[in-house]
Amino acid sequence: MNNKKAQMAYVGLILMAFVGIVVGVALFQGASTQVGEATSTSTIVNTTFTPGAVGTQNTFTDYKSFTDVIVVNATGTIVATNYSVANNQVVNGALAVVVTTLDKTYNSTDWKISATAERTGYISDSGGRAIASLILVFMALAIAIIALEPTLRSGVLNALGK
């Protein structure tokens, strides 16, 4: 009778470990996707917008910052003195990038902008990005410990002479 009781406890332990691993892996996948997006910059290439009259603001709501900006139109590269880029602007309660037209000379055709961009959820602080990555490392370690616990409790290592 005691042997059946021990076997039932071991089955319960394995079942708990299985559920913990399944839940942990599901949470890990979601968290790793979010951390990946929050710690990586994007590259936008030839995103088209219409410049409009002098002083017209074109808002890019999916991004909060542009660097290494290149603007072109059908006639070629547009000099940076013909537009301004304002990063981290609050537009409708969210951060955005605002590109303002400063010269009417190039307004006859659509402009295409290319840049290195930080999405709105990007973690600007390098320490914050490191902590977000460490959370994933510790989460993976916790899942590994949950997976190894039934083996360690069963005495398999003792039987192997360890």
N, C-alpha and C positions, 0 to 999 in steps of 0.2 A: 504494500500500500504506500509506503514511503517513497518507493521508486516512482510510482505513478504521479505522486505529488510533485516530486522534483522534475519529472518530465513535463508536467503541465506548467510549472513555473518557467522552465526553459522555453517552452513554446510561447508563452506569454511575453517573455523577454524578446524573443526573435520577432514576434508580431509588433511589439512596440518599436523595436529598432527599424523594422520595415516601414512602418507608418512615419516615423521620424525622418527616415532617409527620403521617402517620397515627398513629404512636405518640405523638407530642407532643400532638395534639388529644385522643386518648383519655385520656392522663394528665391533661391540663388540665381536661377535663370532670369527672373524679373529684375532682381537687384543689379545683376551684372549688366543688363541692357541699359538700365537707367544710369549706372555709374559710367558706362562707356560713353553715353551721350553727354553726360555732365563734365567729363574730363577730356574730351577731344574737340579740337577746332574743326571747322568745315572749310571746304574750298568751294566758292561759287564761281562759275565760269559762264560768262556771256548771258547774264540775267538781264532781260530787256525791260526798259521802262521808258516812258515818254517824259522828256525834260520839262516841257511847258514854258511859260513866260519867265522872265527874270524874277527871281524870288520864289518861284514855285518849289514846294517841298515834296519830295517823293519819299515815302516812308516804307521801310523794310521791317515788318513787324516780327518776322521769324528770327531775327538776329538782334543782338545788343551792341555789337562792335564789329567794325571792318578795319583791317590793316592791309597794307600792300595793295592799295586800290588802283585799278587801271580802268579807265572809262574810254570806250571807243564808239564811233558811229560809222556810217557808211563812208565818210571821207577819211577816216583814220583815227588815231589816238587824240583824245581831247585833253588839252593841258589842264593841270590841276587848278589853275587860277580861274577856270571857267565854271567851277562847281566847288561846293564845300561839303564835307562829310562830318556830321555830328553824331558821335557815338553816345550810347547810354542816355538817349532822350526818352522821357516819359510821354507816351502817346496812348491815350485812352486807358490810362492806368497800368500800362506795361512798358518795359524797356524796348526801344527800337533804334534803328539807325535812320537818320534823316539826311538825304542828299538834296542840297539846295542848288538850283540853277543860278549862276552869277553873270552869265553872258548870253545874249540872244543869238549870237553868231551861229551856233551849232544846233539850234532848236528845230531845224527843219526835218530831222529824221530821228528815229528812236535811238536811244543810247543803250549800250551794253556794258554792264559793270562786272568786273572780275575782282575777287578779293579773298583774303583769308578771313573767315568770319567766326565769331563766337555766337553760338545759338543762345536763345534767351535763357535756357537752363544751365548754361556753362558756369562752372565754378571758377571764378577768376583767381582766387587765392591758391597758390601752389600747395600750401599746407592743407587746405580743404580738399584738394584733389588727391593728395597723399593719404589723408584719413579715409576718404571714400574708397580708395583702393585697398587699404588695410582692413576695412570692414569686410570686404569680399574674402580676403585671405583668412580672417578669423572665422567667417561663416563656413568656408570650405573645411577648415580644421575641425569645426564643431560637427559637421556632417561625417567626416572621417572617424571621429571619436565615437559617434553614435553607431556607425557601422562596425567598429572594432569591439565595442563593449560586450556583446554576447560571446565573442570568442575569448576575451580576456576573463570573463566570469566563469566560463565553462571549464576552465582548467586544461584546455587544449595545450597551452604552452608548457604546463607542468608535465603533461604526458610526453611531450617532445624533449623534455630535459632542459628547458629554459627557465 
